[in-house]
Amino acid sequence: MEKVNMDSLVVVLAELEKQGFTSQFEVHGNSMLSLKSANHYNADQLEVTHFYRFEGESNPEDSAIMYAIETYDKEKGTLVDGYGTAADTATSDFMRNVNNIHK
């Protein structure tokens, strides 16, 4: 397998899509919504198989974290959030409730 430079969000997203992480997720209230299937998931219904942090070179507001997620019913996708001052409070709160996180 060819080594891939995983230092940009776009590159990592493309690599994850090759691995089957084709859904996009958003947090809405106390659940996570799949934009592909319209299914809602609670924090205990998913596993974070990996996560990636990106830091802006010139602006801390460009900091982000991307989660590679697999749900209990085998839907695979990604969730992107800012972190630090750029974090979305609802997404950060939801992800703190996820117990099954791997690196």
N, C-alpha and C positions, 0 to 999 in steps of 0.2 A: 504494500500500500504506500502510495506517495505521501511524504510528510507535507502537512499543510500548516502554513503560518496562521495561527488562530488569534491574531491580535486585533481583528476588526469584527464588529458585530455582523456586518454583511457577509464576511467570509465564513464565520461560525454558523450563521443561519443557513447558508447554502450547504455547508457540510452536514448539518443536522437534517436538512430536507432530504439529502441523499440517503440518510439512515432511517428515513420513514417518519420523521417529525414534521408532518405537513400541515397540521392544524395550528391555528393561532388561538390563544386564550386571552380572555380579559376577566378581571375581577369585577363583579357586580354585587355589592352588598356583602352578604355572607357566603357567596358561592362564586365559583369560577365558571365562566361561560365559554363554550367552544364556538368560535365564529363559523366553523365548518359544519358542525352537526347540530348546533343550537342546544346541545345538552348542557345541563348545569351539574357541577360537581362540588361536593363539600371537601374540606381539607383532608378528611380521612379517606377519601376516595381516590387519592392520587399519590404518585411517587415522583419525586424529583430525581431523575437518574443522573443529572449533572447540572452544574451551573457555571456561568462564565461572568467575570467582572471586567468591565471596560472603563478606563479612566481617560478623561479628556486631557490632551496634552497641554492645552493653554487655558482651559476653562473647566473648573470643577463641576459646573452645571451639566457638562457633557458625560458625567459618570452614569453608567447603566449596569444592570445585571440582567442576564438572560437565563431563564430556567428551561431545561429540557424535561418535559413532563410526560409521564405515561399514566393514564387513568385506569381505574379498576376494570373497565370494559375494553381496555387495550387501545384506546385512542391516544395517539402520540402527537405532541405539538410543543410549541414554545410560548413562553410568557416573558415579556420584557418590561422592566421597571427601572426607573432611575433609582439611585441610592444617594444617601446623604441628603443634602438640601433639595435634590431633584426627585426624591422618592414620592410616589403616590401613596398617601396614607392608607387608603382602602386596600391596595395591593400588598403593602408592607404588613399590615395587620393580618390579612388573610394568610400570607406566607409564613408568618410566625406560628400559625396554628397547624402547619404541615409538619408531621412527625417523621415522615419517611423521606429523608433528604440524603442523597449520596453525592460524592464528589467524583 
